[in-house]
Amino acid sequence: MKGVAILGATGSIGRSALSVLDQHPDRFRLIAITAHRNEEALEDLVREHRPSLAVLSDVGSSKGEAGAGRVDGAEGLIEAATHPEVDIVVNALVGAAGLEPTVAALRAGKRVALANKESLVCGGSLVLEAARRGGGELIPVDSEHSAILQCLEGSSRRSVERLVLTASGGPFRTLDPEQLASVTPGDALRHPTWEMGAKVTVDSATLANKALEVIEAHFLFGIGYDRIDAVVHPQSIVHSMVEFVDGSVLAQMGFPTMEIPVLYALTYPDRLPFRSRRFDPVEAGSLTFERIREGVFPAFSLGVRAGRAGGAHPAVFNAANEVAVDAFLQGRIGFLDVGSAIGNALDRWRGADVVDVESVLEVDRWARATTTTFIERHAHC
């Protein structure tokens, strides 16, 4: 019986994790759950699942007195991530706020089932050092990185020639820049194959999400950027591939679902039965692949450029993207302005490298302020 904490339990990944736990009550016990500001949903989950600890991290969102077993404030995230009865922390938080709980959990020797890609993007070296010093374990939840982990099982890293991440291409993969100039937030949120939160869905439309995943893969698997590729795969059946030095290629496949990579992160390297839609290759039909049109979707190339530059550049990219996506969702800037806002922040960054969590947060604040100023000058309203 493993104790589990789910950070970001009210989001799509968090609910997938709860679904997985429900199918295996003999193997997992829910110890702690957190939400950012959705207090009503948090309380519903408390009544349904009876965790020992519930956390509402945004104190200002609380509408009343927290009951027994409730903690309000960002410090509650750390308490949930380091709870003595927790063996596995599912980090499904959104944004740079996920970094500190990831580091804390790894320092405490926990397994971190990581869906918060920003932890590695913003502080990859800090996360790896925390795992090394604390004895914690980092297992990816993103479907692409879970696929790579599964393909690598039993193989030496020295045998790897190349990682190939797949991207759905989002709802705009066939549009030209003139058409992209007029797309709306509603258009961007209609993802063709996945059901995700608003921010991640827009990231999929701009392909910023794939750049974040390239950076994440670099840290997770210790592979150089020159050996990490990404291709568009509209059917979202092949979740990623690994090419080996002998020319062999392994791919992990299945219909789109987050429950399976969540379960694998909880049980790795073992597998447990799970009730889900079974794969039918005939039903899946034809599988196609396309090159990413980097000139049309600049957020991807900007993110990879930030990853190659290293230091604090990935944190700048991540923060600028978060602010720009929020402004786009509010209708303040257009879809094409997202890439411009990110590029502006990266071009202006002249600061020092990250050395600890606080320095990452300082970079995050700088990039947010810089991008906010840029947006105020270019906002439609």
N, C-alpha and C positions, 0 to 999 in steps of 0.2 A: 504494500500500500504506500503510494507516494503522495506527499502533500504538495498541493499546487496553489500558486498565486497567479491570478490573471490581472495584469495591469492594462486597463482599457477594456474592461469587461462588457461595456455597453456598446462597443463598436462592432463592426462586422467580423473581424478576426476574433475578438473576445467572445462573441456569441458562437462562433464556430468551435472555439475551444470548449465552451460549456456543453455544446452538443456532443463533442467527443467524450468528455468526462461522464456525461449521462449514460453513454453506452457501455462504460466500463467502471461501474461504481465499486467493483471489487478490487480494482487496481489503483484508483485515484480518489483522493479526498480533497475537496475544495477548501482551502484554508483562508484565503484572502482574495478580495476583489476590489478594484478601484474604478472610479469614473472621474472625468474632469469636472463637468458642470451639470450633467444630466442626473440630478438628484432623484427624480421620480423613478427613472429606469433603474438606478442603483438600488433603491429601496425595494422595488419589485423583485430584483434578483436576490436580495437578502432574504426576502420572505420565501422565495422558491428554493434557494440552495443552502441557506443557513451557514454561511461562512463564519469563521471566528472573528474576522476583521473585515470591515468595509471602509473604504477611503473615498472621500470627495476632495480631490486635490485643489479645486478652485474654491477657496474659502468664501469668496463673495457670492457664490452661487447658492449657498445654503439658505434655505427658507425658514429654518427653525433650529431647535436644539437637537444636536446629534444624539441618537440613542446609544444604548450599550453596544460595545463592539464597533462603534463608528468613530473614525478619526478624520478631521478636516485639515486640509493644508498639504502643501507639497512634501512636508516631512513624512506624511503618511505613506507616500509612495516608497520611501526608503524603508519604513517599518514593514510594509507588505513584502518588499523584495528581500528582506533579511530575516523575516519571521523564523524563529527556531524550528517550527513544525513544517516549514516549506522546504521541499527538495527541488522543485522545478518552478521557475518563474517564467510565465508566458508574458513577454513584453510586447503588447500590442498598442502601446502609446503612439501618438502621432507627433512627429517633430523632435527637435533637439531636447525637449523635456525628458525624453526617454534615456538619454545618455547616463545621467547620474544613477538612476535605479539599476541600469545594466552593470555599471562599474561596481556598485555596492553589492549586488547579488553575486557577481563573480568573485569579489574579494571575500565574500562569506562562504565560498565554496559551493554555490548553487549551480545547477544546470539552468542556463538561460535559453529558452525557446524563443528565438529573436525574430519578431515581426517588425520591430522598430528599426528600419534600415538606417535611420539617421544616427543611431548610436555609433555605427561603424563609419559612416560617411563623415561625421563631425569629429569623432575621436577614436579612430580605428586603432592607433598605436596605444592609446590609454586603455581601451577595452582589452586588447591582447595582453598587455602587461598585467592588468587586473586578474585575468584568467590564469596567467602563469604564476603570479604571486599567491593568489588565494586558492588555487586548485579548482576553480569553477570550470564549467564546460559550456561552450557556445555552440548551439545547434540552430541552423536557420529554419525559419518557418515560411518565408517567401517561396512560392511554388518553384521559381526558377532555381534558387539555391538549394532547395530540398532535392530537386531533380539532379543537380550536379553532385550533391552528396551521395545520392543513391547510385549514380553512375560510377562514382569513384570507389564504392565499397569493394574492398579487397585489392585495390590497386595502389601502387606506390605513386607518390606525387611526381617522382622522376620519370614516370612513364607517360605523363600528360603532355601532349603537344599544344592543345588549345581548348578553351572553354567557349561554347557558343550559347549565349542567352537568347531566348526567343521573346518577341514582343508582339502583342496582338495588332499593334498599329493604331489602336483606338478608333473612334468614329470618323476621323478625318484623314485616314491614311491615303485616300485617293484624291484629295482636294489639292488645288494649287494655291499659291499665296493670295491671289485675288479673292478666291472663295473663302479662305481662312480669315480674311480681314472682316468678314461680316458674320462669323459664327457667334452664337450666343452661349452663355453658361448652360442653358437648358440643352442645347445641342451637345455640348461637351460632356454632359452627365449621362448621355444615353450610350453607355458602353456596349459594344456588340456581343461580348462573351462573358464578362465578369460582373459581379455585383459587389461594389466597394463603396467606401465613404467618398464624399464629394472631393476632398483634396486629392486623394490617390487617383480618382477617376480622371480629374483634370490633368494630373501628372502623366497619366497614360495617354491622354490626347496630345499633350505637348512632347511626349517621349522623354521628359525630364525623369520620369520614373525609371526608365531603362538606364539612364546615365547613373542614377543613384545605385542601381543594382550592379552595374559594372564596377563601381568603386567598392561596393560591399563584397563582391566576389573576389576582388583583389586582396582584401584583408582576410576574408574567410578561408581562402584556399591557398594563399601565398603565391599567386600567379601574377606575373608582370602584365601590365596593361597591353603590351604588344602581343600577348597571347590570349586576350579576351575579346571576343567578337559578339556582335548582336545582330540579329536578323528579324525581319517582320514575318510573323506566322499567323495569318488572320484567324485560323480555326482554333487556336489555343489548345491544341491537342498534345503537341510535343512541347514539354515545359522547359527543356533545355537539353543540350548535348555536350558530350566530352569526346574530343578527338585524341587518340593516343599516338605515341611516337611511331607505331607500326602501321598507322593509317586507319586502324579500326575506329569506328565511331559508335558510341552508346548513347541512346536517347531514352528519357523517361517520359511515358505517355499516359494520357487518361483524359476523361472529360473534365472540364473546369470545375474544381471544387477545392476549397481551402481546408476542409476537414481532414483530408488525407495527409497533407504536409504537416498539419498541426499534430495529428496522431503520431506521425513518424518522429517528429521532434521530441515528443513525450517518451517514446519507447525506444529510440535509436540505441543500439543497432538492431534491436528486435522488432518484430511486427505483431500486431494484434488484429483480430478480425474486426471489420467495421461494415455496417450496413450502409451502402452507398450505391449510386448508379454504376453498374458494371460496364466496362469498356467493350464496345462492339466495333471492330475495325470497319465492317461494312457500313454501319450506321454513321461512323465518323466520316466516311467518304474520302474525297481527295484532300491531300495535304499539300499546301503550297508555301513557298518562302520567297521573300523579296528583300532587297537591300533597303536599309534605312535612308530616306532622302534627307540627309543632314542639312542641305541648303534650305529645305522647306521647314524643317523642325530643328531650329538652332539650339534649343535647350539641351538636346542630346549631346551635340558636339561640345557645347560650353561645359557641360558636366564632366565629360570625359577629359576635356582639357584641364579642368580643375583637379581632377583626380591625378592626372599625370604631373601637374605642378606640385602636388602634395602640400605638406604643411597645413596652413589654415584655409587654403583655397576651397577644399570641399565644403567646409563649414560655411564659408561665404556663399557658395553656390546654393547650398541647402536653404539658408535663411532668406536669401534674396528670392528664391523660388517660392517659399512659403508665403511671403508678403505679396508677391506678384499674383499668385494663384488666388489668394483671398481677395485682392482688389478686382481681379477678373470676375470672380463669383459674385461680387457686389455690383458688377456692371460699371465700375469706375474706369477700367481700361479694357482695350480689346485683346483678343486672343494673341495676336502677333506682338503686342506690347510686353507679354510675359518674358519672351526671349530677350527683348531689348533691356528690360529692367535687370535681368540676371547679368547680361553682358556689361552693363554699366557698373554694377557692384564689383565684378571681377576685375574690370579695368582699373578701378579706383583703389583696390586693396593694396596697401603697402606695409601692412603690419607684420608682427613677429609670428613665429610658429606657435602652435598649441603645446603646452607643457603639462597642463592639468585641466580638470573639469572647469574650473573658474575661468581659465583663459579661453576655453572653447565658448563659454557663455558670453565672455566679453566680445569675442569675434561675432557671435550671433547677434548681440545687441547692436554692434557697429553696422553689420550688413543690413539689419532690419531698418535702422534709422536712415541709412544711405538709400535704400530702396524705397522707403516711404517718401523721402524727399523727391526722388526721381518721379514717383507716381503722382505726387501732388502737382508736379510741373506738367505732366502729360495726361492727367485724368480728363475723361470726357465730361465729368460733371463734379 
